[in-house]
Amino acid sequence: MSNVYGSLINGEWDNSGVQTPNINPSDISKTLGHMASATPVQVSDAVAAARAAQPGWEAVKLEEKKNILHAIGQELIDRCDEIGKILSSEEGKPFAEGRGETFRAGEFYQYYAAECLRQIGESAASVRPGINIEISREAIGVAGLITPWNFPIAIAAWKMGPALAYGNTVVLKPSEVTPATAHLLAEVLNKHLPRGVFNMVQGGGDVGAALSSGKIDAVSFTGSVSTGRKIAKAAIENMARIQCEMGSKNPIVIMDNADMNIAVDQSLHGAFGASGQKCTASSRLIVHEKVHDEFVEKLAKAAEAKKVGHALSEGTELGPVVSETQMNKILGYMDIAKEEGGELITGGTRLERDTEGYYLAPTIYTRTKNDMRVNREEIFGPMTCVQKVSSYEEGLEIANDTEFGLAASIITNNLKEAEHYKRNARYGSVLVNLATAGLDYHVPFGGRNSSSYGPREQGMHAKDFYTIMKTAYTNPG
Ligand code: NAD
């Protein structure tokens, strides 16, 4: 019997929608199950269920909320092998990463469990003698959460943790590419939360569009810039609050004084971790001419040593990319790099393995310029492009010459350069002697320009999105 991944509305599963197969990218002869797409009526039923459950959830005692979120986190941590295996099977990241992401999702819930207790307001002096002013925060209501496939459990967790902690109810629309992970997550949430507090509608862009134009109070979206634009336009019609986290072209500037081991290790991790399918992937390597050749040679050697294979095979370091569409898009960018005058140093091809899957070799292009499409558009695959510069100033200028602004790194042993870069790189996260990918979960995350719209996610600053302020005046008489 094939698994069916349907929608969860007011605590009940509904598998009645049109079904599409969920293919294993490591072995495309295998179908993991079928996703049943929600209808527009199911989407509005899910929103209505969340609406009905919201006042009750907001009124739940803080400690009880804390205990529930903690238990959700603990169950994800306890089941990270089982859930991580399904995640890796449908998304393609190596099992260690699938397991690690599930564990991290558990940590998000536990972090926000503690945040349930940190609901602290402010008091202000009034300009009118004898009047007291209190500033407090309340839930915004129903949050629609729309998530991508590349971190199918962690992104849902970093949105849902604060949404629930601050008293909101939720309708999640996970990516149509990773419905099985979403299904397992929903089973866990449904076990611990009161009916209607968490609802999920499965499906693609049409289901996401129905949710973002529905009667919700806020929409938090992670995905591509083009989708973010559509969601923001739809949500503003209802004056819903909007938060969009989107793509980027993250640079690492590698200086002539850099520790070469750090430069190579961090670039390797940043460019090829999760097969480059990270919004924080290091896709532009901006290298000082004095160390350019040595760096490229060492990075190519390290990339060639990476074991590309089935996500669940022992020793796999890079899994397949997530889908045929994604693979063809990345292969297309490899052709564009060549046409634009880039020099292929390693990779550039699809790979054959024991099972037929969407395997791509880690790919490096040199002799690229910042105005080439491969340095301006998000590729979202195991491919990185090197640019040569002759000074720190030129490196910084190129790093900032982009429509995006999520994360930027510099590899340097020069304190002055490091401090200048931290202040002047126009990005949401700036890193020194670290890759652009791999960020902590208890501090704000987000970008600038086209990478982000609205308040930051994660850490205690997430409350700026998931709460609304109230200013109360009292005349004690
Ligand atoms: P995508 O934009 O194609 O889809 C994201 C989600 O939006 C999916 O659930 C999809 O079904 C839904 N969707 C599609 N069209 C919609 C519409 N018209 N209305 C409402 N919902 C719609 O992105 P993807 O391919 O799933 O993910 C990859 C993208 O996500 C990359 O651009 C990556 O950079 C970005 N991303 C950003 C972050 C971040 O935090 N900045 C993190 C991870 C991924």
Residues whose N, C-alpha, C, O or C-beta is under 5 A from the ligand:
A	BS01	NAD	I146 T147 P148 W149 N150 K173 P174 S175 E176 G203 G204 G205 G208 A209 S212 T222 G223 S224 V225 T227 K230 I231 E245 M246 G247 S248 K278 C279 S451
